[in-house]
Amino acid sequence: MISSRAILRVARASAPQRVAAPRVLAASQIRSYAAPAAASPDSKPPIALYGLDGTYATALYTAAVKNSTLDSTAKAIAALNDVYHKDAKLATIMQAPTLSAEDKSAIVAELQKHTGAAGDKGDTVKNFLNTLAFYNRLGLLKGVCEKFGELMSAAKGEVELTVTSASQLDSKILSRLETAVSKSQYVGSGKKLRVTNKVNPDILGGLVVEIGDRTIDLSVSARIAKMNKLLTDTL
């Protein structure tokens, strides 16, 4: 498994050698990721994403569809997302402003070891990582991985259901919530729910339920905030 230590090791090892960085991409290829052109109907992403990481995730999805590498690209991006979850320091290292061209090349090569490079037809993932490195945007990779996952879920007809609670919910409660929400107006016909339970002690109690782009705040903290506002307005 790649780790922050491995990233630091390859970056430090590359510095003294000053090995010339490999050719990244042709200018036209770089622009296709940095500012993607309008997608053809067949490659149009299933949902609109926002933010720079969303722009890159959308460009990667479009490129993968056009190259007929969507499945292998999805597996590679999922693998990178797992790496981030297993090593909290990795995101900080990837955002370091002092990385040289050689450092970036070494980091991309290290990342490729964990993305199934052999199955990367058309070098879709490799070219994408090189593009991020070229534009000094490797720090966006974590967000890109997450948003690419949203695109894949939407493409499969899945609806994200995120339940935030003050403590971890047991499987029975989550199952009951999933059943209730699946029958609600918030989930379209033929859609599948993808349930995630997040823990945030700051909500004190209750639940915050997010379904797609909708949020239902049933937390204790929200009720207290409303009560405080009511008291303040009254006084």
Phi, psi and chi 1 to 4 in degrees:
 res  aa     phi    psi   chi1   chi2   chi3   chi4
   1 MET       -  136.0 -176.3 -167.3   79.1      -
   2 ILE   -68.9  149.9 -169.2  172.3      -      -
   3 SER  -144.4  169.9   66.3      -      -      -
   4 SER   -61.5  -34.0   54.1      -      -      -
   5 ARG   -64.5  -40.3  -70.4 -176.4  179.6  179.3
   6 ALA   -64.6  -41.6      -      -      -      -
   7 ILE   -61.5  -45.8  -70.4  -68.2      -      -
   8 LEU   -62.1  -39.5  -79.4  173.1      -      -
   9 ARG   -64.4  -46.2 -174.7  168.2   59.8 -107.7
  10 VAL   -69.9  -32.7  -63.7      -      -      -
  11 ALA   -67.7  -44.5      -      -      -      -
  12 ARG   -67.1  -36.3  -71.1  168.9  179.5  167.2
  13 ALA   -68.1  -30.1      -      -      -      -
  14 SER   -78.7  -26.1   66.4      -      -      -
  15 ALA   -62.0  -51.2      -      -      -      -
  16 PRO   -67.8  -28.6   -8.4   19.4      -      -
  17 GLN   -77.0  -27.4  -60.9  170.8    1.5      -
  18 ARG    50.2   44.0  -50.7  -52.2  -64.9  173.7
  19 VAL   -70.3  136.3  178.3      -      -      -
  20 ALA   -60.9  133.8      -      -      -      -
  21 ALA   -68.9  142.5      -      -      -      -
  22 PRO   -65.8  158.0   25.0  -34.0      -      -
  23 ARG   -59.9  129.3  179.9  176.4   65.5   85.6
  24 VAL   -78.7  -75.6  179.7      -      -      -
  25 LEU  -155.0  157.9  -74.2  171.2      -      -
  26 ALA   -65.2  152.5      -      -      -      -
  27 ALA   -56.2  -39.6      -      -      -      -
  28 SER   -64.6  -36.2   60.1      -      -      -
  29 GLN   -68.8  -39.6  -71.4  175.8  -64.3      -
  30 ILE   -62.8  -45.0  -69.1  172.7      -      -
  31 ARG   -63.2  -31.3  -75.6 -165.5  -64.5  -90.2
  32 SER   -64.9  -26.5   71.5      -      -      -
  33 TYR   -91.0  -40.7  -79.0  110.1      -      -
  34 ALA   -70.0  -37.0      -      -      -      -
  35 ALA  -141.5   77.1      -      -      -      -
  36 PRO   -59.3  139.1   23.2  -33.6      -      -
  37 ALA   -75.4  170.5      -      -      -      -
  38 ALA   -59.5  132.8      -      -      -      -
  39 ALA   -77.5  149.7      -      -      -      -
  40 SER   -72.0  159.4   64.4      -      -      -
  41 PRO   -53.5  -36.2  -27.4   36.0      -      -
  42 ASP   -72.4  -25.9  -69.7  -21.0      -      -
  43 SER  -107.9    6.6   61.0      -      -      -
  44 LYS   -65.6  127.6 -175.3  177.1  180.0 -180.0
  45 PRO   -59.9  150.6  -24.8   36.8      -      -
  46 PRO   -72.0  -23.3   25.5  -34.9      -      -
  47 ILE  -139.9  159.8   56.5  174.0      -      -
  48 ALA   -89.6  135.3      -      -      -      -
  49 LEU  -116.4  155.2  -63.7  177.5      -      -
  50 TYR  -123.8  164.4  -57.8   95.8      -      -
  51 GLY    86.9  162.8      -      -      -      -
  52 LEU   -64.6  -37.9 -166.5   53.2      -      -
  53 ASP   -66.2  -33.4   50.8    1.3      -      -
  54 GLY   -67.3  -36.7      -      -      -      -
  55 THR   -63.3  -44.4  -62.7      -      -      -
  56 TYR   -68.5  -39.0  -85.3   98.5      -      -
  57 ALA   -62.7  -41.1      -      -      -      -
  58 THR   -64.3  -42.9  -62.3      -      -      -
  59 ALA   -63.4  -40.9      -      -      -      -
  60 LEU   -64.9  -43.2  176.9   58.8      -      -
  61 TYR   -59.6  -46.5 -179.2   93.5      -      -
  62 THR   -61.6  -44.5  -59.4      -      -      -
  63 ALA   -63.6  -41.0      -      -      -      -
  64 ALA   -65.1  -40.3      -      -      -      -
  65 VAL   -64.7  -45.0  171.9      -      -      -
  66 LYS   -64.2  -32.6  -71.7 -179.1  176.4  179.8
  67 ASN   -89.4    1.2  -65.7  -22.3      -      -
  68 SER    57.5   40.7  -60.2      -      -      -
  69 THR  -125.7   25.2   59.5      -      -      -
  70 LEU   -61.7  -44.1 -172.1   57.1      -      -
  71 ASP   -63.4  -47.6  -72.0  -17.4      -      -
  72 SER   -68.4  -35.3   60.2      -      -      -
  73 THR   -66.2  -41.6  -62.2      -      -      -
  74 ALA   -61.5  -41.3      -      -      -      -
  75 LYS   -64.5  -40.8  -69.9  178.2 -178.3  177.8
  76 ALA   -65.6  -44.3      -      -      -      -
  77 ILE   -68.4  -36.2  -64.6  -58.4      -      -
  78 ALA   -63.8  -38.3      -      -      -      -
  79 ALA   -64.4  -41.5      -      -      -      -
  80 LEU   -66.6  -37.6  -71.0  178.3      -      -
  81 ASN   -63.1  -39.3 -164.6   34.6      -      -
  82 ASP   -62.7  -39.0  -72.4  -18.8      -      -
  83 VAL   -59.5  -44.2  167.4      -      -      -
  84 TYR   -63.1  -39.4  -87.4  105.4      -      -
  85 HIS   -68.0  -28.2  -76.8  -68.8      -      -
  86 LYS   -87.0  -17.0  -67.4  174.3 -178.6  176.9
  87 ASP  -137.5   99.1 -167.1  -22.8      -      -
  88 ALA   -66.1  -24.5      -      -      -      -
  89 LYS   -78.6  -15.9  -64.4  179.9 -178.8  178.8
  90 LEU   -61.5  -42.5 -174.5   57.6      -      -
  91 ALA   -60.4  -39.6      -      -      -      -
  92 THR   -64.1  -42.4  -59.2      -      -      -
  93 ILE   -65.5  -40.5  -67.0  171.3      -      -
  94 MET   -66.5  -21.9  -61.8  -76.7  -87.0      -
  95 GLN   -92.6    0.3  -67.3  170.7   -8.8      -
  96 ALA   -59.6  127.5      -      -      -      -
  97 PRO   -77.9   -7.9   29.6  -35.2      -      -
  98 THR   -96.7    6.7   55.8      -      -      -
  99 LEU   -68.4  128.0  -67.1  174.9      -      -
 100 SER   -83.0  173.9   66.7      -      -      -
 101 ALA   -60.8  -37.4      -      -      -      -
 102 GLU   -67.9  -39.0  -69.1   77.9   13.5      -
 103 ASP   -59.3  -47.1  -65.6  -24.4      -      -
 104 LYS   -63.1  -41.3  -65.1  169.7 -170.2  173.1
 105 SER   -62.5  -41.0  -64.5      -      -      -
 106 ALA   -66.9  -38.7      -      -      -      -
 107 ILE   -65.9  -44.6  -72.0  171.9      -      -
 108 VAL   -59.7  -43.0  168.4      -      -      -
 109 ALA   -62.3  -39.0      -      -      -      -
 110 GLU   -67.5  -41.0 -172.1   69.2   19.2      -
 111 LEU   -63.1  -38.3  -69.7  171.7      -      -
 112 GLN   -62.9  -24.9  -80.3 -170.8  -84.4      -
 113 LYS   -64.6  -19.3  -65.6  178.0 -177.4  178.3
 114 HIS  -113.8   12.0  -58.3  -91.0      -      -
 115 THR  -117.5   12.8   58.8      -      -      -
 116 GLY    65.8   52.6      -      -      -      -
 117 ALA   -54.6  -32.6      -      -      -      -
 118 ALA   -62.7  -29.5      -      -      -      -
 119 GLY   -97.4   11.3      -      -      -      -
 120 ASP   -84.3   78.9 -174.0   15.9      -      -
 121 LYS   -64.6  133.5  -62.4  178.2 -178.9  178.1
 122 GLY    72.3    7.3      -      -      -      -
 123 ASP    54.5   36.8  -70.9  -23.6      -      -
 124 THR   -59.2  -50.1  -57.4      -      -      -
 125 VAL   -72.0  -41.0  177.5      -      -      -
 126 LYS   -59.3  -48.6  177.0 -176.2  177.3 -179.0
 127 ASN   -61.2  -38.0  -71.0  -14.7      -      -
 128 PHE   -65.2  -46.6 -179.9   69.5      -      -
 129 LEU   -61.8  -39.8  -67.9  173.4      -      -
 130 ASN   -64.2  -34.9  -80.9  -29.2      -      -
 131 THR   -65.7  -45.2  -61.1      -      -      -
 132 LEU   -59.2  -42.3  -69.9 -178.4      -      -
 133 ALA   -64.1  -43.1      -      -      -      -
 134 PHE   -59.4  -40.0 -178.3   87.9      -      -
 135 TYR   -92.4   12.2  -79.9  100.5      -      -
 136 ASN    57.1   40.9  -62.5  -44.3      -      -
 137 ARG  -124.1   27.4  -72.4  171.2  174.8  166.6
 138 LEU   -61.1  -25.6  -77.7  171.8      -      -
 139 GLY   -64.3  -16.9      -      -      -      -
 140 LEU   -82.6  -10.4  -69.5  175.2      -      -
 141 LEU   -57.5  -40.0 -175.5   56.0      -      -
 142 LYS   -59.6  -47.8 -177.2  175.8 -175.2  -66.9
 143 GLY   -65.2  -37.1      -      -      -      -
 144 VAL   -63.1  -42.7  171.0      -      -      -
 145 CYS   -59.2  -44.6  -70.7      -      -      -
 146 GLU   -66.1  -43.2  -67.0  172.5  -10.1      -
 147 LYS   -74.6  -29.6  -68.2 -163.4  172.4 -178.9
 148 PHE   -64.8  -36.5 -169.8   86.4      -      -
 149 GLY   -61.5  -36.9      -      -      -      -
 150 GLU   -64.2  -40.0  -67.5  179.3   22.9      -
 151 LEU   -63.1  -43.0  -73.2  171.8      -      -
 152 MET   -66.0  -39.4  -68.6  -56.0  -60.9      -
 153 SER   -62.3  -44.5  -68.8      -      -      -
 154 ALA   -64.4  -38.0      -      -      -      -
 155 ALA   -64.8  -29.0      -      -      -      -
 156 LYS   -88.9    3.0  -64.9  174.7 -177.4  176.6
 157 GLY    78.8   23.0      -      -      -      -
 158 GLU   -93.3  146.0  -64.1  176.3  -16.6      -
 159 VAL  -114.5  127.8  175.8      -      -      -
 160 GLU   -74.7  126.4  -65.2  -75.7  -19.3      -
 161 LEU  -119.6  108.0  170.5   60.1      -      -
 162 THR  -108.2  121.6  -57.7      -      -      -
 163 VAL  -112.2  114.7 -178.1      -      -      -
 164 THR  -100.1  128.6  -57.9      -      -      -
 165 SER  -134.1  163.6   52.9      -      -      -
 166 ALA   -70.8  -26.5      -      -      -      -
 167 SER  -142.1  164.9   58.3      -      -      -
 168 GLN   -60.3  132.3 -168.7   71.0   36.7      -
 169 LEU   -87.8  146.4  -61.8  176.9      -      -
 170 ASP   -80.0  165.5   64.0   40.4      -      -
 171 SER   -62.4  -31.6   58.1      -      -      -
 172 LYS   -66.4  -43.1  -70.0 -176.8  179.1  180.0
 173 ILE   -66.4  -43.1  -66.1  177.9      -      -
 174 LEU   -62.0  -38.8  -75.6  175.1      -      -
 175 SER   -64.3  -41.1  179.8      -      -      -
 176 ARG   -64.9  -40.5  -71.3  172.4   59.8 -171.5
 177 LEU   -64.5  -42.8  -79.0  169.3      -      -
 178 GLU   -61.7  -43.0 -179.1  177.6   -1.3      -
 179 THR   -63.7  -43.3  -60.4      -      -      -
 180 ALA   -65.6  -45.5      -      -      -      -
 181 VAL   -69.2  -35.8  172.9      -      -      -
 182 SER   -62.9  -24.4   64.2      -      -      -
 183 LYS   -94.1   -0.2  -62.8  177.7 -179.3  178.2
 184 SER   -87.0  173.5   72.0      -      -      -
 185 GLN   -71.8  -12.7   60.0 -179.9  -26.2      -
 186 TYR   -79.4  -12.4  -60.4  110.5      -      -
 187 VAL  -117.2  121.3 -178.8      -      -      -
 188 GLY   -73.5  165.0      -      -      -      -
 189 SER   -63.7  135.8  175.5      -      -      -
 190 GLY    81.7    0.4      -      -      -      -
 191 LYS   -88.0  152.3  -60.9  -68.6 -175.2  178.6
 192 LYS  -115.5  141.3  -62.4  177.5  -68.4 -177.2
 193 LEU   -88.0  138.7  -79.1  177.6      -      -
 194 ARG  -117.3  107.0 -177.4  177.8  178.1 -177.2
 195 VAL   -95.7  132.3 -174.9      -      -      -
 196 THR  -130.6  133.2  -57.4      -      -      -
 197 ASN  -107.9  115.3 -178.0 -158.6      -      -
 198 LYS  -104.8  146.6  -66.5 -176.5  177.7  179.6
 199 VAL  -110.2  127.1  175.8      -      -      -
 200 ASN  -142.2   99.0 -179.7    6.8      -      -
 201 PRO   -58.4  -21.3  -22.5   34.4      -      -
 202 ASP   -65.9  -19.1  -68.7  -20.3      -      -
 203 ILE   -78.8   -9.0   71.9  170.5      -      -
 204 LEU    72.9  -42.3  -56.8  179.2      -      -
 205 GLY  -179.3  178.7      -      -      -      -
 206 GLY    74.4 -159.3      -      -      -      -
 207 LEU  -140.8  152.3  -58.3  171.6      -      -
 208 VAL  -119.4  115.8  177.4      -      -      -
 209 VAL  -108.2  123.1 -179.1      -      -      -
 210 GLU  -115.0  121.8  -62.2  171.2   76.5      -
 211 ILE  -121.5  107.8  -47.8  166.9      -      -
 212 GLY    60.8 -119.5      -      -      -      -
 213 ASP  -101.3   13.2   58.4   -4.6      -      -
 214 ARG  -105.4  144.9  -59.9  176.9  177.4   85.7
 215 THR  -128.6  129.5  -59.9      -      -      -
 216 ILE  -117.3  108.7  -55.5  171.6      -      -
 217 ASP   -95.5  104.4 -166.1  -19.1      -      -
 218 LEU  -113.0   26.3  -56.0  173.7      -      -
 219 SER   -81.9  156.9   65.3      -      -      -
 220 VAL   -65.3  -38.9  172.0      -      -      -
 221 SER   -61.7  -37.2   59.9      -      -      -
 222 ALA   -67.7  -39.2      -      -      -      -
 223 ARG   -65.9  -39.3  -65.7  175.0 -175.2  174.2
 224 ILE   -64.6  -41.4  -67.8  175.4      -      -
 225 ALA   -62.3  -41.5      -      -      -      -
 226 LYS   -65.6  -40.0  -70.2  179.4 -178.8  178.4
 227 MET   -65.0  -43.6 -174.7 -180.0  -62.0      -
 228 ASN   -61.5  -40.0  -73.2  -21.7      -      -
 229 LYS   -65.4  -40.8 -174.5  177.9 -174.7  -53.3
 230 LEU   -62.3  -43.5  179.0   62.1      -      -
 231 LEU   -65.0  -42.1  -70.0  171.7      -      -
 232 THR   -64.1  -44.1  -58.9      -      -      -
 233 ASP   -66.0  -35.4  -68.3  -14.7      -      -
 234 THR   -69.6  -42.1  -59.1      -      -      -
 235 LEU   -77.4      -  -63.2  175.1      -      -
